[in-house]
Amino acid sequence: MDVWNGHLAASPCALTVVKTKGLGLLESIIEINIFGVRDEGKIKKQIIEHKPSAAMRLGPAAVVAGDLVCLSALYAADQNGAIPAVRNSRGLSYLGVPAQYQMRTILTAADEICVSAGTSLANVVRAHHFVGDLNVIYPALRIWGEKLGTAPIPFGAVRTPMAIPGCDIVMDMWAYRVGP
């Protein structure tokens, strides 16, 4: 993060950071996916802030470039680690209760960030979920269903070690917006 911020602190990017046991190239230790806009280009970058989610992410809440809104990865944590509702429901993990609390927290913040950026969860075109256990996928999808009803969910999931104890889901997303 020190190296990243040393290069990009003046022009922050939506950011997702997850642990991994290995990448496509075995000797790799980091993967960076990035797309950008040119300083002299027609499309300008706009940083979206959302103070309630500051402890839930590493980068800015979102970055808007034209009609694309990229949210930094969100996880259901505060300054003390996993949020209390998740910590207190660990005994109900086989019923998916901690995962549901996590997704409600993540999607509530994501929805507020989307609104601040001029869009909504209904306009999500990519929702990438990094999960510590594949058993959290079904409870996570149920909470998406609560938010979007029968609308299709652009849902992808990758199993990876979790960096924050008690957190089972890290989610980043892209949405589109219409207009400036």
C-alpha positions as CSV (number, residue, x, y, z in Angstrom):
1,M,0.0,0.0,0.0
2,D,2.9,2.3,0.7
3,V,4.3,1.8,-2.9
4,W,0.8,2.1,-4.4
5,N,0.0,5.3,-2.5
6,G,3.4,6.7,-3.3
7,H,2.5,6.6,-7.0
8,L,-1.3,7.1,-7.0
9,A,-2.3,9.1,-3.8
10,A,-2.8,12.3,-5.8
11,S,-5.1,10.5,-8.2
12,P,-6.8,7.7,-6.3
13,C,-8.2,4.7,-8.0
14,A,-11.0,2.3,-7.0
15,L,-9.1,-0.4,-5.2
16,T,-9.5,-4.1,-4.4
17,V,-6.9,-5.9,-2.3
18,V,-7.3,-9.5,-1.4
19,K,-5.0,-12.2,-0.2
20,T,-4.1,-15.1,-2.5
21,K,-2.3,-18.4,-2.3
22,G,-1.0,-18.0,-5.8
23,L,-1.8,-16.5,-9.2
24,G,-1.7,-17.6,-12.8
25,L,2.1,-17.4,-12.7
26,L,3.4,-19.3,-9.7
27,E,6.2,-16.9,-9.0
28,S,3.8,-13.9,-9.0
29,I,2.9,-12.2,-5.7
30,I,0.7,-9.4,-7.0
31,E,-1.8,-8.8,-9.8
32,I,-2.9,-5.3,-10.8
33,N,-5.8,-4.7,-13.1
34,I,-6.2,-1.1,-14.0
35,F,-7.8,1.1,-16.6
36,G,-7.5,4.8,-16.7
37,V,-8.4,8.0,-18.4
38,R,-6.0,10.4,-20.0
39,D,-5.4,13.8,-18.4
40,E,-6.1,15.5,-21.7
41,G,-9.0,13.2,-22.6
42,K,-12.7,14.1,-22.9
43,I,-13.7,11.8,-20.0
44,K,-12.6,13.1,-16.6
45,K,-12.3,11.1,-13.4
46,Q,-14.5,12.0,-10.4
47,I,-13.8,10.6,-6.9
48,I,-16.9,9.7,-4.9
49,E,-16.6,9.8,-1.1
50,H,-18.9,8.0,1.4
51,K,-17.8,8.5,5.0
52,P,-20.0,5.8,6.5
53,S,-18.0,3.1,4.6
54,A,-14.5,4.5,5.3
55,A,-13.6,1.5,7.6
56,M,-15.0,-0.9,5.0
57,R,-12.6,-0.3,2.2
58,L,-9.0,0.8,1.3
59,G,-9.5,3.1,-1.7
60,P,-12.0,5.9,-2.3
61,A,-15.7,4.8,-2.1
62,A,-15.9,4.9,-5.9
63,V,-14.4,6.5,-9.0
64,V,-16.6,7.7,-11.9
65,A,-15.2,7.9,-15.4
66,G,-17.9,8.9,-17.9
67,D,-20.8,6.4,-17.5
68,L,-18.8,3.9,-15.5
69,V,-18.8,3.8,-11.7
70,C,-16.1,1.6,-10.1
71,L,-16.5,0.9,-6.4
72,S,-13.6,0.0,-4.2
73,A,-13.9,-3.4,-2.6
74,L,-16.2,-3.4,0.5
75,Y,-16.1,-5.8,3.4
76,A,-18.4,-5.8,6.5
77,A,-15.8,-4.4,9.0
78,D,-15.3,-1.4,11.2
79,Q,-12.2,-0.2,13.1
80,N,-12.4,-3.4,15.3
81,G,-12.6,-6.0,12.6
82,A,-15.7,-7.8,11.5
83,I,-18.8,-5.8,12.5
84,P,-20.5,-6.9,15.8
85,A,-23.5,-8.5,14.1
86,V,-21.2,-10.8,12.2
87,R,-19.0,-11.6,15.2
88,N,-22.0,-12.3,17.4
89,S,-23.7,-14.6,14.9
90,R,-20.7,-17.0,14.2
91,G,-22.6,-19.8,15.9
92,L,-25.2,-19.6,13.1
93,S,-22.7,-19.9,10.3
94,Y,-24.2,-23.2,9.0
95,L,-27.5,-21.3,8.5
96,G,-25.6,-18.5,6.6
97,V,-26.5,-15.8,9.1
98,P,-23.0,-14.2,9.3
99,A,-22.8,-14.1,5.5
100,Q,-26.3,-12.5,5.3
101,Y,-25.3,-9.8,7.8
102,Q,-22.1,-9.2,5.8
103,M,-24.0,-8.9,2.4
104,R,-26.6,-6.6,3.9
105,T,-23.9,-4.3,5.3
106,I,-21.9,-4.4,2.0
107,L,-25.0,-3.8,-0.2
108,T,-26.3,-1.0,1.9
109,A,-23.0,0.8,1.7
110,A,-22.8,0.0,-2.1
111,D,-26.3,1.3,-2.7
112,E,-25.5,4.6,-0.9
113,I,-22.3,4.9,-2.9
114,C,-24.1,4.2,-6.1
115,V,-26.7,6.9,-5.3
116,S,-23.9,9.4,-4.5
117,A,-22.4,8.6,-7.9
118,G,-25.7,9.0,-9.7
119,T,-26.7,5.4,-10.3
120,S,-28.2,2.4,-8.3
121,L,-27.6,-1.2,-7.6
122,A,-30.0,-2.0,-10.4
123,N,-27.4,-0.7,-12.8
124,V,-24.6,-3.0,-11.6
125,V,-22.9,-4.8,-14.5
126,R,-20.2,-6.6,-12.5
127,A,-20.2,-7.7,-8.9
128,H,-17.1,-9.7,-8.0
129,H,-17.2,-11.5,-4.7
130,F,-14.0,-12.8,-3.0
131,V,-15.1,-15.4,-0.5
132,G,-13.2,-17.4,2.2
133,D,-15.7,-20.2,2.0
134,L,-17.9,-21.2,-1.0
135,N,-20.8,-21.9,1.5
136,V,-21.4,-18.1,1.8
137,I,-22.4,-17.8,-1.9
138,Y,-26.0,-18.9,-1.4
139,P,-26.7,-16.6,1.6
140,A,-25.0,-13.8,-0.3
141,L,-27.2,-14.4,-3.4
142,R,-30.3,-14.4,-1.1
143,I,-29.5,-10.9,0.1
144,W,-28.9,-9.7,-3.5
145,G,-32.4,-11.0,-4.2
146,E,-33.8,-9.0,-1.3
147,K,-32.3,-5.9,-2.9
148,L,-33.0,-6.5,-6.6
149,G,-36.0,-8.9,-6.6
150,T,-36.0,-11.0,-9.7
151,A,-33.5,-8.8,-11.7
152,P,-30.4,-10.7,-12.9
153,I,-27.4,-10.4,-10.7
154,P,-24.0,-10.0,-12.4
155,F,-22.4,-12.3,-9.7
156,G,-19.0,-13.8,-9.8
157,A,-17.1,-15.4,-6.9
158,V,-13.6,-16.5,-6.3
159,R,-12.4,-18.4,-3.2
160,T,-9.4,-16.8,-1.5
161,P,-8.0,-16.5,2.0
162,M,-9.6,-13.6,4.0
163,A,-7.4,-10.9,5.4
164,I,-9.8,-9.7,8.1
165,P,-10.7,-12.3,10.7
166,G,-14.5,-12.9,10.8
167,C,-15.1,-11.4,7.3
168,D,-16.0,-14.0,4.7
169,I,-16.9,-11.7,1.8
170,V,-15.1,-8.9,0.0
171,M,-17.0,-7.4,-3.0
172,D,-16.1,-4.9,-5.6
173,M,-18.5,-3.8,-8.4
174,W,-18.9,-1.7,-11.5
175,A,-22.2,0.0,-12.4
176,Y,-23.2,2.3,-15.2
177,R,-24.9,5.6,-15.0
178,V,-26.8,7.6,-17.6
179,G,-25.9,11.3,-17.9
180,P,-23.1,13.4,-16.3
